[in-house]
Amino acid sequence: MSFIKVTPFSSEDTIQAAFIEQCLLNSRAIPELLLFYHIPNEGKRTMAQAMRMKGLGVKAGVPDLHLPVGRHPYIGLWIEFKTATGSTSKTQKWWHTALR
């Protein structure tokens, strides 16, 4: 049973939360789903917060979620969520190519 409803007008946050909910609901059958984690590189920040986050290694364009589970020949899975009208930025496209 899903508690988070996704519609064609849902935000990226809602879509991602629904995905994580489904991972939790299916983790008994696929325990590796519990290893998905969010990469907090979105949102507005003050200049001081942005400088601190950059110093800690946060980088623009990195996909939203990472599953650090390898399945030969792959070393993990990264997911970038978009709304029905969303598009990837140039920096996101660079990361997607680099991670392939």
Buried (B, 14 or more C-beta within 10 A) or exposed (E): EEEBEBEEEBEBEBBBBBBBBEBEEEBEEEEEBEBBEEEEBEEEEEEEEEEEBEEEEBEEBBBBBBBEBEEEEEEEBBEBBEBEEEEBEEEBEEBBEEBE
